[in-house]
Amino acid sequence: MRRTLIALGTVAVLLAGAAPAAPPEYPVSYIKVDELKALLDRGGTADVIDVRKWDQYVELHIEGARSMPLRAVPARAHEISRTGLVVFY
């Protein structure tokens, strides 16, 4: 649980400085760490994707998140849901 909270805190820091570079093809909105945690605690679903390098993912990631390093996202875009909630951190 502590690791999850630390990871969610990291997400908050990363998202605080993040902004889209160009208008996306699909709607983009931001979710606060506590909102994501509440959703997951209620049994809600989200495709949580850790875009950090593998060693950082292994060291500490949100439980249930999958690794997809940022530079691999364009090549692996077909793996990302286009209909459900997707959270990148």
Secondary structure, 3 states (H helix, E strand, C coil): CHHHHHHHHHHHHHHHCCCCCCCCCCCCCCCCHHHHHHHHHCCCCCEEEECCCHHHHHHCCCCCCEECCHHHCCCCHHHCCCCCCEEEC
